[in-house]
Amino acid sequence: MIRLFGIAAGAGFTLILLYSFVMGAVNFIKEPPVKAVEYSFHKHPEKPGFAHEGIFGKFDRGQLQRGLKVYQEVCAACHSMNLVAFRNFEDLGYSEGQIKTIAKNWATETPSINPDTGEASTRPSLASDQIPSPYLNDVQARAANNNALPPDLSLMTKARHDGTNYVYSLLTGYTDPPSDLPEENRPGTGLYYNAYFANLNIAMAPPLNSEGQVSYDDGTKASIDQMAKDVSAFLAWTAEPKMEARKSIGLGVIGFLIVFTFLAYFSYQNIWADLKAQKRKD
């Protein structure tokens, strides 16, 4: 009796699930979901190609240094990078003296305390300091940016899907709104149209707006496209500075597993060969 009750209950649940599935499919066919306007105009990131991409990819140190310069002279005016210290720039190929100079000449000084008065103060940054934020707190940041809070860029390429390509596309994707964009989706006051941004309208003004905005030390032509590529690669490094080591270790592990697999297979063949032969005789 209990078994029959269990079977009946299971059959009932199965019928309910089947009914729900069928009715859901019917409703989907009769009334297909309407795509939002943003979905129609939103674009997927472009893929300009970066040296660090792929299994064997490595960072281009020259590009990273150029990207640092773009961040320092353009992005750092609004965006913090709290998880990166000046001493980390050694990985970019800078010497200890160069790093100290970069830290000392950074536009924003490091918050400190005046030893004589005990009041809040600032001082030139040291190599051991984290990169100082351009604002004291979120309130000041919002007040300076039309109530929009500029995000920290330390992990930005990890926080966005297809991060490096997304940053590049966003920086180069500012255009006038298309003529067929509905009025309610057009950028309002203090907003800018960018098809690579999720809701099409972004509060950040185009940061890269003219050729030669930054002067590269290596003589590379500082076009908007080049500056966008360089700073995108730099942000990929800040988000994963040990990427090259990770790839090297991964390749070594894969190689070890391949060799181990062959050794295990041939050991198996050698150990069991006599037993198999004896079993055939028997």
PyMOL commands that set and color helices and strands:
alter all, ss='L'
color gray80, all
select helices_A, chain A and resi 2-30+37-41+61-73+75-77+86-92+96-104+138-144+156-159+163-172+183-185+224-239+243-281
alter helices_A, ss='H'
color red, helices_A
select strands_A, chain A and resi 110-113+120-123+192-193+201-202
alter strands_A, ss='S'
color yellow, strands_A
deselect
rebuild
show_as cartoon
